[in-house]
Amino acid sequence: MLEWRSLRRYVSLTAFLLIVVCTVFVIKQNRKVIRIQRDILEIKALLSKPGMPQQQPLVNIEGIEFDMNDNPVLGSEYARLILVEFTDYQ
């Protein structure tokens, strides 16, 4: 049978090990966050370099009508937003 002192040491050691494991976990998570932040900064730097293609200005297509004929359509014809995808599978 365990003595009170032995049990107390065992509980203290278990609590200490739990704190160590939690600390290691938090450190690993922080490292992941730091890596993600560095990646974001690198991407922003690459996108801001001269010579990178800039976003084209938006074209006003208000009032333009598309004849959909027998092409597949999803959703209501009275939707507030209509997305049209032009693809070429050749």
C-alpha positions as CSV (number, residue, x, y, z in Angstrom):
1,M,0.0,0.0,0.0
2,L,1.2,3.5,-0.9
3,E,2.1,5.8,1.8
4,W,0.7,9.3,1.9
5,R,4.0,10.9,1.0
6,S,4.5,8.6,-2.0
7,L,1.0,9.3,-3.2
8,R,1.6,13.0,-2.8
9,R,4.8,12.8,-4.8
10,Y,3.1,10.7,-7.5
11,V,0.3,13.3,-7.9
12,S,2.8,16.1,-7.9
13,L,4.9,14.4,-10.6
14,T,1.8,13.6,-12.7
15,A,0.7,17.3,-12.5
16,F,4.1,18.5,-13.5
17,L,4.3,16.1,-16.5
18,L,0.8,17.3,-17.5
19,I,2.0,20.9,-17.4
20,V,5.1,20.0,-19.5
21,V,3.0,18.2,-22.1
22,C,0.5,21.1,-22.3
23,T,3.4,23.6,-22.6
24,V,5.0,21.7,-25.4
25,F,1.6,21.5,-27.2
26,V,1.2,25.3,-26.9
27,I,4.7,26.0,-28.2
28,K,4.1,23.7,-31.2
29,Q,0.8,25.5,-32.0
30,N,2.5,28.9,-31.7
31,R,5.2,27.8,-34.1
32,K,2.5,26.8,-36.6
33,V,0.9,30.2,-36.3
34,I,4.2,32.0,-36.8
35,R,4.9,29.9,-39.9
36,I,1.5,30.7,-41.3
37,Q,2.0,34.4,-40.6
38,R,5.4,34.3,-42.4
39,D,3.9,32.6,-45.4
40,I,1.2,35.3,-45.6
41,L,3.8,38.0,-45.5
42,E,5.8,36.2,-48.2
43,I,2.8,35.9,-50.4
44,K,1.9,39.6,-49.9
45,A,5.5,40.6,-50.8
46,L,5.4,38.4,-54.0
47,L,2.1,39.9,-55.0
48,S,3.3,43.5,-54.5
49,K,6.4,43.1,-56.7
50,P,6.5,45.1,-59.9
51,G,5.7,43.1,-63.0
52,M,3.1,41.0,-61.3
53,P,-0.2,41.1,-63.2
54,Q,-2.6,43.6,-61.6
55,Q,-6.3,43.0,-61.3
56,Q,-8.2,44.1,-64.4
57,P,-10.8,46.8,-63.9
58,L,-14.3,45.5,-63.6
59,V,-16.5,45.8,-66.7
60,N,-20.1,47.0,-66.3
61,I,-22.3,44.4,-67.8
62,E,-25.6,45.8,-66.4
63,G,-28.4,45.5,-68.9
64,I,-26.6,42.8,-71.0
65,E,-28.8,39.8,-71.8
66,F,-27.5,36.3,-72.4
67,D,-29.6,33.9,-74.4
68,M,-29.3,30.6,-72.5
69,N,-31.3,28.5,-75.0
70,D,-31.2,24.9,-73.9
71,N,-28.1,25.2,-71.7
72,P,-28.3,23.9,-68.2
73,V,-29.3,26.5,-65.6
74,L,-29.5,26.1,-61.8
75,G,-31.7,28.3,-59.6
76,S,-34.3,30.9,-60.1
77,E,-34.4,33.0,-63.2
78,Y,-35.2,36.0,-61.0
79,A,-32.1,35.7,-58.8
80,R,-30.4,39.0,-57.7
81,L,-27.0,37.5,-58.7
82,I,-26.3,35.5,-61.8
83,L,-23.0,33.7,-62.4
84,V,-22.2,32.7,-65.9
85,E,-19.3,30.4,-66.6
86,F,-17.7,30.1,-70.1
87,T,-15.6,27.0,-70.4
88,D,-13.9,25.3,-73.3
89,Y,-13.1,21.6,-72.8
90,Q,-10.9,21.1,-75.8
